[in-house]
Amino acid sequence: MSRRNPSQEDIALDRLPKAALNRESLRETLALAAYLRPYRPRFLAGMSTLFVSAACGLAFPFLAGTLIDAAMRPGGATLPWLGAMPLNQVALLLVAAVALQSLASFNSALAFNRVGQSALADLRRDCYQRLIALPMAFFGQRRVGELTSRVSTDVAQIEGALIDALPQLCRQSVFLLGGVTLITLTSGQLTAVMLGTLPVLIAAAVFFGRRLRRFSRETQDQLAATNTIVEETLQAIASVKAFANEAFELGRYETSNRRVLAAALSAARWRAVFVAFFIIALFGGIAIVMWFGAGLLQQGKISPGELTRFVLYSTFVAGAMGQAAELFSQIQKTVGATQRVRELLREPTEGDLAVGRPAVPGELPPRARGAVALVEITFRYPARPETAVLRSLSLAAQPGERIALVGPSGAGKSTLTALLLRFYDPESGRLLLDGRDARDYPLPWLRAQMAIVPQDVLLFGGTILENIAYGRPGADEAAIREAARQANADDFIRAFPEGYGTIVGDRGIQLSGGQRQRVAIARAILKNPAVLILDEATSSLDSESEAQVQLALDRLMLGRTTFIIAHRLATVRNADRIAVIEAGQVVELGTHDELSARPDGLYRRLSALQFGPAAGSSEPGDRPGASAI
């Protein structure tokens, strides 16, 4: 299966100049740094202890050089602000600096981990919150594995940079700047020799950084595609095994996995060349500095302690630059993940798309009356804008009325129910609830007035009690049991050893189809909606299960406006009205008897196909294509 098509934003990014793309990457990274703001005091405390730790580290070469000078001079060595100090006192000062550095490093690491983990918890929460608030059109153009990768893999990539790379980069920057300053004070000549390599290193960092960032994003994108294959395979594992397609799925996974490997190895090669180049440049520079310094020592221009101090500082600077190079490459890898996460966080939610709509004046009633009207509705799915699924469709239901929706497959029946729940908004026309435009109501309130019992019930992997309670979170156990009783589910639930505490398994796999349907009905009863949608709720059940479910549905429909999607016409004979939909339009509307009496009506022909000529048309072969109802 192919990966998703690139978005307009992806294409726009590809067309940006390199300099603009780098600025964009910097903005994305800085935007995520906003997650550190709530933890500013702890972050500043971590930075303070980090600077103390770095200062103690920078004091080590200075004190080590002083220790050598103190050993070679009878009166000891002279320290700024402290005066002359003998060998043993310098040694104690050196030990104290190491101990303080250790303590400060511990506190710094602890503070940064607390801040980083807290910020990441907030980021994961915001990603998930944004994800579940996105409109159905978004999910229609994305695959589950890709979205899961953004919340897991990409955030994990950011975690490494935020908790490890960022503090280390700050530490190494202090070592670099402090070391260069101190070696300049020690010997200007040696400093000039050492700093001669910096322009080359900076140019190399820019050159390699661009490539690392590109390869990192490619790796993350391909990893998301690989995760998508795993997600899809596990979701459809029964179909995979039924068709004996394990080898096919393994082949799909291996192909995608090889692409991940190729992208990762390309990034690894560039990273390895980057680090190797830095090692050669830095340590080659140190060797030159040591050679030049040895000559100055031989000429008596510097003391042995000063040379030791300079060599140690040079090593610190080299180590800091080498470490900074590795950290820089790690952060470049993170930029790709950061961009993907930020893209998700920028996606407009359902609430964002409704901005500008007038609100319903006054307080909202706790429950709608249930009057529903679709007025001249035209709709196209965003992923298929060339095809109009509904065409100027109009249909109205009075409170408590049962409306059946029948017609050939693809006529638009399920699309109509998706519009009722405002999973999508129509291209033109209006959906009215109790006489007001549905877009005027807050979405949570609107959907609280509706419930759906689908043909394929997907339960959550918890207990039966939790699945029923999903209809009204916070409901007490007595209300849940009463809803199950009304749904004809109480008897089979209590027959389980764990009763209502029975684990239903992933997607409800531990329950039969009829049992899942009755749990879904109990959930809808507990919700107590004003508008009910039954989407082929009994079509895949055996006769005994169907009878049980039908009794529960009859109780559920009492006093509620109900839309019944049905392929089997026997289930809709008692509906108040039947709407026959064909090619996205209501072509017939009436009771079963009224529609059956129309000699050339579509409903009569469909009835003839299902019940025989006596129940419908006298021309059973009139419409052979209508068998796919």
C-alpha positions in Angstrom: 0.0 0.0 0.0 1.3 3.4 -0.8 2.0 6.1 1.6 -0.3 9.1 1.9 0.0 11.8 -0.7 2.0 14.8 0.4 0.0 17.6 1.8 0.0 21.1 0.4 2.1 22.1 3.4 4.7 19.4 2.6 4.8 20.7 -1.0 5.2 24.3 0.2 8.0 23.3 2.4 9.8 21.5 -0.4 9.6 24.8 -2.5 11.1 27.0 0.2 14.6 28.2 -0.2 17.1 26.5 2.1 17.6 29.6 4.3 13.9 30.0 4.8 13.6 26.3 5.6 16.3 26.6 8.2 14.4 29.5 9.8 11.3 27.5 9.7 13.0 24.6 11.5 14.3 27.0 14.1 10.8 28.4 14.7 9.4 25.0 15.0 12.0 24.0 17.6 11.6 27.2 19.6 7.8 26.8 19.5 8.1 23.4 21.3 10.4 25.1 23.9 7.2 26.9 25.1 6.4 23.7 26.9 9.2 24.5 29.3 7.6 27.7 30.5 5.4 26.3 33.2 8.5 24.7 34.7 10.7 27.8 34.5 11.7 27.9 38.1 13.0 24.3 38.1 14.5 24.8 34.7 16.4 27.9 35.9 17.5 26.0 39.0 18.8 23.3 36.7 20.6 25.8 34.5 22.2 27.4 37.7 23.5 24.1 38.9 24.7 23.3 35.3 26.7 26.5 35.3 28.2 25.7 38.7 29.1 22.2 37.5 30.7 23.6 34.3 32.6 26.3 36.3 34.0 23.6 38.6 35.0 21.6 35.5 36.7 24.6 34.0 38.5 25.1 37.4 40.0 21.7 37.2 42.7 22.4 34.5 43.6 25.7 36.2 44.1 24.0 39.5 45.9 21.1 38.0 48.4 23.4 36.3 48.7 25.3 39.6 49.4 22.0 41.4 52.4 21.3 39.1 53.7 24.9 39.6 53.3 24.5 43.4 55.3 21.3 43.4 58.2 22.9 41.5 58.3 26.1 43.6 59.5 26.1 47.3 56.9 28.7 48.3 54.0 27.1 46.5 51.9 28.7 43.7 50.0 31.9 43.7 46.3 31.8 43.1 44.2 34.9 42.2 42.4 36.4 45.3 43.9 33.6 47.5 47.6 34.4 47.3 50.4 31.9 47.8 49.3 28.4 48.6 51.4 25.3 49.3 51.0 22.0 47.4 48.7 20.3 49.9 46.2 23.2 50.0 46.1 23.3 46.2 45.4 19.6 46.2 42.5 20.0 48.7 41.1 22.8 46.6 41.2 20.6 43.6 39.4 17.8 45.4 36.8 20.3 46.7 36.1 21.5 43.1 35.6 17.9 41.9 33.2 17.1 44.8 31.2 20.3 44.1 31.1 19.5 40.4 29.7 16.0 41.2 27.0 17.4 43.5 26.0 20.2 41.0 25.9 17.7 38.1 23.6 15.4 40.1 21.2 18.3 40.9 21.3 19.6 37.3 20.6 16.2 35.8 17.7 15.6 38.2 16.2 19.1 37.5 16.4 18.7 33.7 14.9 15.3 33.8 11.9 16.5 35.9 11.4 19.5 33.6 11.9 17.5 30.4 9.6 14.6 31.4 6.9 17.0 32.6 7.1 19.1 29.4 6.9 15.9 27.3 3.9 14.7 29.3 2.2 18.0 28.4 3.2 17.6 24.7 1.9 14.0 24.6 -1.4 15.2 26.2 -1.7 18.1 23.7 -1.0 15.8 20.7 -3.6 13.3 21.9 -6.1 16.1 22.7 -5.6 17.6 19.2 -5.8 14.2 17.5 -9.2 13.3 19.0 -10.5 16.8 18.3 -9.7 16.7 14.6 -12.6 16.4 12.1 -13.5 13.1 10.4 -12.2 14.6 7.1 -8.7 14.6 8.5 -8.9 10.9 9.5 -10.3 10.1 6.1 -7.0 11.2 4.5 -4.6 9.7 7.1 -3.7 6.2 8.3 -3.8 5.1 11.9 -0.2 3.9 12.0 1.1 7.3 10.8 -0.8 9.2 13.5 0.3 6.7 16.2 3.9 7.3 15.1 3.6 11.0 15.6 2.3 10.6 19.2 4.9 7.9 20.1 8.0 7.7 17.9 8.3 11.4 17.1 7.7 12.4 20.7 10.3 9.9 21.8 12.7 11.5 19.4 12.0 14.9 20.9 12.5 13.4 24.4 16.1 12.5 23.7 16.9 16.0 22.6 15.0 17.7 25.4 16.2 15.7 28.3 19.8 14.8 27.1 20.9 16.8 24.1 19.8 20.3 25.2 21.4 20.2 28.7 24.5 18.7 27.3 24.7 21.3 24.6 24.4 24.0 27.2 27.2 22.4 29.3 29.5 21.9 26.3 28.8 25.5 25.2 30.0 26.7 28.7 33.1 24.5 28.4 33.8 25.8 24.9 33.4 29.5 25.7 35.0 29.3 29.1 37.9 27.2 27.8 38.6 29.5 24.9 38.6 32.5 27.3 40.9 30.9 29.8 43.4 29.6 27.3 43.5 33.1 25.8 44.5 34.4 29.2 47.1 31.7 29.5 48.8 32.2 26.1 47.6 34.4 23.2 50.0 32.7 20.8 48.8 29.2 21.5 45.2 30.4 21.3 45.7 31.8 17.9 47.1 28.5 16.7 44.2 26.6 18.2 41.4 28.9 16.9 42.7 28.7 13.4 40.7 25.5 12.8 37.3 27.0 13.9 36.1 28.4 10.5 36.6 25.0 8.9 34.6 23.3 11.7 31.8 25.8 11.6 31.5 25.4 7.8 31.4 21.6 8.2 28.7 21.9 10.8 26.4 23.9 8.5 27.1 21.6 5.5 26.5 18.3 7.4 23.6 19.7 9.4 21.4 20.3 6.3 21.8 16.8 5.1 21.3 15.3 8.5 18.0 17.1 8.9 16.7 15.9 5.6 17.7 12.3 6.2 16.2 12.4 9.6 12.8 13.5 8.3 12.9 10.9 5.6 13.6 8.2 8.3 10.8 9.4 10.5 8.3 9.5 7.6 9.2 6.0 6.5 9.1 4.7 10.0 5.5 6.1 10.3 4.6 4.2 7.1 6.1 1.0 8.6 4.2 1.5 11.8 1.0 1.9 9.7 1.5 -1.6 8.2 1.8 -3.1 11.6 -1.3 -1.3 12.8 -3.4 -2.3 9.8 -2.2 -5.9 10.0 -3.1 -6.3 13.7 -6.4 -4.6 13.2 -7.3 -7.0 10.4 -5.5 -10.1 11.8 -8.5 -12.3 11.3 -8.7 -11.4 7.6 -4.9 -11.9 7.3 -5.1 -15.4 8.7 -8.4 -16.3 6.9 -6.8 -15.5 3.5 -3.4 -17.0 4.6 -1.7 -13.8 3.7 0.9 -13.8 6.4 3.7 -14.0 3.8 2.2 -11.1 1.8 2.0 -8.9 4.9 5.5 -9.9 5.9 6.7 -8.9 2.4 4.9 -5.5 2.8 6.6 -5.0 6.1 10.0 -6.0 4.9 9.9 -3.7 1.9 8.9 -0.7 4.1 11.4 -1.8 6.8 14.2 -1.8 4.2 13.4 1.7 3.3 13.6 2.7 6.9 17.0 1.0 7.1 18.2 2.7 3.9 17.2 6.2 5.2 18.6 5.5 8.6 21.9 4.2 7.2 22.2 7.2 5.0 21.8 9.5 8.0 24.2 7.4 10.0 26.9 7.6 7.3 26.7 11.4 7.2 26.7 11.5 11.0 29.8 9.2 11.1 31.6 11.3 8.5 30.7 14.5 10.5 32.1 13.1 13.8 35.2 11.6 12.1 35.9 14.9 10.5 35.6 16.7 13.8 37.9 14.2 15.5 40.6 14.6 12.9 40.4 18.4 12.9 40.2 18.8 16.6 42.9 16.4 17.8 45.1 17.4 14.9 44.8 20.9 16.1 45.7 19.8 19.7 48.7 18.0 18.4 49.9 21.2 16.7 49.2 23.2 19.8 51.2 20.8 22.0 54.1 20.9 19.6 54.0 24.7 19.5 53.6 24.9 23.3 56.6 22.5 23.8 58.7 25.0 21.8 57.6 27.9 24.1 58.4 25.9 27.2 61.8 25.1 25.8 62.3 28.8 25.3 61.2 29.5 28.8 58.3 31.7 27.7 55.7 29.6 29.7 56.0 27.4 32.8 55.3 23.7 33.0 52.1 24.4 34.9 50.9 26.9 32.3 51.6 24.3 29.5 49.7 21.7 31.4 46.9 24.1 32.0 46.8 25.0 28.3 46.9 21.4 27.1 44.1 20.4 29.5 42.0 23.4 28.4 42.6 22.6 24.8 41.4 19.1 25.5 38.3 20.4 27.1 37.7 22.7 24.2 38.3 19.9 21.7 36.0 17.6 23.7 33.3 20.2 23.9 33.5 20.8 20.2 33.4 17.1 19.4 30.5 16.6 21.8 28.8 19.6 20.4 29.1 18.1 17.0 27.4 14.9 18.0 24.7 16.8 19.9 24.2 19.1 16.9 23.6 16.1 14.7 21.2 14.6 17.3 19.3 17.9 17.4 19.2 18.0 13.6 17.5 14.6 13.8 15.0 16.0 16.2 14.0 18.9 13.9 12.3 16.4 11.5 10.3 14.9 14.3 9.5 18.4 15.7 8.1 19.6 12.4 5.8 16.5 12.1 4.5 17.0 15.7 4.0 20.8 15.1 2.1 20.0 11.8 -0.3 17.9 13.9 -0.7 20.6 16.6 -1.5 23.1 13.8 -4.3 21.1 12.3 -7.7 22.9 12.8 -10.0 21.0 15.1 -13.7 20.7 14.7 -14.2 23.6 17.0 -11.8 25.8 15.0 -13.7 25.0 11.8 -16.9 26.2 13.5 -15.5 29.6 14.5 -17.8 32.4 13.4 -21.1 30.5 13.8 -23.6 32.3 15.9 -24.4 30.6 19.2 -27.9 29.5 20.3 -29.2 32.3 22.5 -30.1 31.5 26.1 -29.4 28.3 28.0 -29.4 25.0 26.1 -32.0 22.6 27.2 -30.7 19.4 28.8 -32.4 17.4 26.1 -33.5 18.2 22.5 -37.1 17.5 21.4 -35.8 15.5 18.4 -37.2 17.3 15.4 -34.7 16.8 12.6 -34.7 18.3 9.1 -32.3 18.0 6.2 -32.9 20.8 3.7 -31.5 20.7 0.2 -28.3 18.9 1.4 -25.5 18.4 -1.1 -22.3 16.7 0.1 -19.0 15.5 -1.3 -16.3 13.7 0.7 -13.1 15.8 1.0 -11.0 12.9 -0.3 -13.4 12.5 -3.3 -14.4 16.1 -4.3 -15.3 15.1 -7.8 -18.2 12.9 -6.6 -21.4 14.3 -5.1 -22.7 11.6 -2.6 -25.8 13.6 -1.7 -27.6 15.8 -4.2 -30.1 18.4 -2.9 -31.5 15.8 -0.5 -34.4 16.9 1.8 -35.9 14.9 4.6 -37.6 15.7 7.9 -38.5 13.7 11.0 -40.9 14.8 13.8 -40.0 14.1 17.4 -40.4 10.4 18.2 -40.9 9.4 14.5 -39.2 6.3 13.0 -37.7 7.0 9.6 -36.2 4.0 7.7 -33.6 4.7 5.0 -33.4 2.0 2.3 -31.8 1.9 -1.2 -28.9 0.4 -3.2 -25.4 0.3 -1.7 -23.6 3.6 -2.2 -26.9 5.6 -2.4 -25.8 7.8 0.5 -27.6 6.3 3.5 -24.6 6.1 5.9 -23.4 9.4 4.7 -26.7 11.0 5.7 -26.2 9.6 9.3 -22.6 10.9 9.4 -24.0 14.4 8.6 -26.6 14.0 11.4 -23.7 13.5 13.9 -21.8 16.4 12.2 -18.9 14.2 11.4 -19.0 16.3 8.2 -20.8 19.5 7.3 -22.7 19.7 4.0 -21.3 21.5 1.0 -24.7 23.3 0.7 -28.0 23.1 2.4 -28.8 22.9 6.1 -29.2 20.4 8.9 -31.8 21.6 11.5 -32.4 20.3 15.0 -35.5 21.6 16.7 -35.8 24.3 14.1 -32.2 25.6 14.4 -29.2 25.1 12.3 -27.1 22.3 13.8 -24.0 24.4 13.4 -25.3 26.9 15.9 -25.1 24.3 18.7 -21.9 23.4 20.5 -20.7 20.1 19.1 -20.5 18.3 22.5 -24.1 19.2 23.3 -25.3 18.3 19.8 -23.7 14.8 19.9 -24.9 14.3 23.4 -28.5 14.3 22.0 -27.7 11.5 19.6 -26.6 7.8 19.8 -25.7 5.3 17.1 -25.9 1.5 17.2 -23.7 0.4 14.2 -23.7 -2.9 12.4 -20.1 -3.7 13.3 -19.9 -2.9 17.0 -16.3 -2.1 18.2 -16.0 -2.3 22.0 -13.1 -1.1 24.1 -10.8 -3.7 25.5 -12.0 -3.2 29.2 -14.9 -4.7 31.1 -18.5 -5.0 30.0 -19.4 -2.5 32.8 -16.9 0.1 31.4 -18.2 -0.4 27.8 -21.8 0.2 28.8 -20.8 3.2 31.1 -19.2 4.8 28.0 -22.6 6.0 27.1 -22.7 8.2 30.2 -19.4 8.4 32.0 -20.0 8.7 35.7 -23.2 6.7 35.8 -23.7 4.5 38.9 -23.8 0.8 38.6 -27.5 0.5 39.2 -28.2 2.6 36.1 -25.7 0.6 34.1 -27.4 -2.7 35.1 -30.9 -1.3 34.4 -29.7 -0.3 30.9 -28.3 -3.8 30.4 -31.6 -5.3 31.5 -33.6 -3.2 29.0 -31.1 -4.2 26.3 -31.7 -7.9 27.1 -28.1 -8.2 28.0 -28.3 -8.7 31.8 -28.9 -12.5 31.6 -25.9 -13.3 29.5 -23.6 -10.9 31.4 -24.5 -12.4 34.7 -23.8 -15.9 33.3 -20.1 -15.0 32.9 -18.0 -15.9 36.0 -16.9 -12.3 36.3 -20.3 -10.9 35.4 -20.1 -7.2 34.6 -16.4 -7.3 35.3 -15.8 -9.6 32.3 -13.0 -8.4 30.0 -14.3 -8.2 26.5 -10.9 -8.2 24.8 -9.6 -6.1 21.9 -12.5 -4.7 19.9 -14.9 -7.0 22.0 -13.5 -10.2 20.5 -14.5 -12.3 23.5 -18.2 -11.7 22.9 -20.5 -12.9 20.1 -22.0 -10.6 17.6 -25.4 -10.6 19.3 -23.8 -10.0 22.7 -21.8 -7.0 21.3 -24.9 -5.6 19.8 -26.8 -5.7 23.1 -23.9 -4.1 24.9 -24.0 -1.3 22.3 -27.8 -1.0 22.8 -27.3 -0.8 26.6 -24.8 1.9 26.1 -27.2 3.9 23.9 -30.1 3.4 26.5 -27.8 4.7 29.2 -27.1 7.7 27.1 -30.8 8.4 26.7 -30.5 10.3 23.4 -33.2 12.3 21.7 -32.2 11.1 18.2 -31.2 7.5 17.6 -29.3 6.1 14.5 -29.6 2.3 13.8 -27.1 1.4 11.1 -27.9 -2.2 10.1 -28.0 -3.2 13.8 -29.4 -6.7 13.2 -28.3 -7.6 9.7 -25.4 -9.9 10.7 -27.1 -11.9 13.5 -28.6 -15.3 13.7 -32.4 -15.6 14.1 -32.3 -16.1 17.9 -29.8 -13.2 18.5 -31.8 -11.0 16.1 -35.0 -11.6 18.1 -33.3 -10.6 21.3 -31.7 -7.6 19.8 -34.9 -6.5 18.1 -36.8 -6.6 21.4 -34.1 -4.4 22.9 -34.2 -2.0 19.9 -38.0 -1.7 20.2 -37.5 -0.5 23.8 -34.7 1.8 22.8 -36.7 3.5 20.0 -39.7 4.4 22.3 -40.1 8.2 22.4 -37.0 8.8 20.3 -36.6 10.1 16.8 -35.0 7.2 15.0 -33.3 6.8 11.7 -33.0 3.1 10.7 -30.6 2.1 7.9 -31.7 -1.3 6.6 -30.8 -3.6 3.7 -33.4 -6.2 4.8 -36.7 -4.6 4.2 -38.4 -7.0 6.7 -36.9 -4.9 9.5 -38.4 -1.6 8.4 -42.1 -2.5 7.6 -43.2 -1.0 10.9 -41.4 2.3 10.4 -43.6 5.4 10.4 -42.1 6.4 7.1 -39.6 4.8 4.7 -37.3 7.0 2.7 -35.9 5.4 -0.5 -32.6 6.9 -1.4 -31.0 6.5 -4.8 -28.0 8.4 -6.2 -28.0 10.7 -3.3 -31.6 11.8 -3.5 -34.9 10.8 -1.8 -36.8 9.3 -4.7 -39.7 7.8 -2.6 -41.2 8.5 0.8 -44.1 6.9 2.5 -45.2 3.9 4.6 -44.5 0.3 3.6 -48.0 -0.2 2.3 -48.0 3.1 0.4 -44.6 2.3 -1.3 -45.5 -1.3 -2.1 -48.6 -0.1 -3.9 -46.7 2.0 -6.4 -46.4 -0.2 -9.5 -43.1 1.3 -10.9 -41.5 2.3 -7.6 -38.0 1.3 -6.6 -39.2 0.1 -3.2 -41.7 -2.3 -4.8 -38.9 -3.7 -7.0 -36.6 -4.1 -4.0 -39.4 -5.9 -2.1 -39.9 -8.2 -5.0 -36.2 -9.2 -5.0 -36.3 -10.0 -1.3 -39.8 -11.4 -0.8 -40.9 -12.5 -4.2 -43.4 -11.1 -6.8 -46.3 -11.5 -4.4 -44.8 -8.9 -2.1 -43.8 -6.4 -4.7 -43.6 -6.1 -8.5 -45.0 -8.6 -10.9 -41.7 -8.2 -12.8 -39.0 -9.8 -10.6 -36.4 -9.5 -13.3 -37.1 -5.8 -13.8 -34.2 -4.5 -11.8 -31.4 -7.1 -11.5 -28.8 -4.5 -10.4 -30.8 -3.6 -7.2 -29.8 -6.8 -5.4 -26.9 -4.9 -3.7 -29.3 -3.0 -1.4 
